[in-house]
C-alpha cells in the first residue's frame, strides 16, 4: 500500500513539482506571444501555458500531477514495465518519474528519456500531410535542449543514476530498434503527427495491460490529435480518452 497524502513521499513530490515548474521561486517567461508582458504569470505557469526561462518543465501542475498519478498507480497495482517519455525538452516530467520511483523505493524499473536533444524535425508534408503547417522547428534554438543539459538537470535533483536511460536521435531512427522492453507508463510529447505516430507504431505494443498512455499535445495541436485518432482507429482501440487539462489527455490500456 502506498503512503497517505500527507506522507513524506507525497510532500517530497509536491516540493519536486514546485521546483520543476519554478512555481516556488518564479522565473520569467521568454515567449512574448504566449505572455505578451514577458513577466511571470503564476496561473499561466500552473496551467502549462508559457515557455519558461529556467524551469525544467513547461507542462504545468495538472499534467505533472497526472504523471505522478499514473506512475503511483502502476506501482500500487504492480503493473510491470519501465517508464518512457518520448519528447522531454529539459527533462522535467522524466525527472518527476524518476522522483516517484525514488520516493517509493522502486529499484526494478528504468526511466527512458527519449529525444533528439536537438528540437523537432522539419515537417515532411510528402510523408505526413498533417504536418504541412507545422513550424515548431523554427523554435529549435529554444526547444532543442542538449543531452548534457538534461543530464545536468537530473543531477541537480540527485536523480541521475543507473535507472535513467537516454535514447538520443530522431524517433524514426531510434525507436524501431530501441532496447526498451515492457512499458508501464508511456508519455508522448513529440508535438507532430510524424513523431507521435512513430512513437505509437514502435512503443504502443510494449505498454502492458493496466498501463497508461499520456499524450501531452492532444488538445492543443491538431496534427498530434490526428495521429492519436488515426492510430486508435487503425488498431481498434476503444479505451476512453480522458482529459487532463486544456491540452493533455491519457487513457489506460485494458487489452
Protein Blocks (a to p, Z undefined) as FASTA:
>chain_A
ZZdfkbmklmmmmmmmmmmnommmccddfblklmmnopacfklmmnopaccfklmbfnbj
mlmmmmmmmmmmmmmnopacddddehjknommmmmmmmmmmmnopakbccddddeknopa
dddfklmmmlmmpcklmmmmmmpccfklmmmmmmmnopacfkbccdeddfklmmmmoccd
cdfbdcddehpamlmmmmmmmmmmmpcghiacddfklmmpmklmmmmmmmmmmnopabdc
ddfblmbccdddfZZ
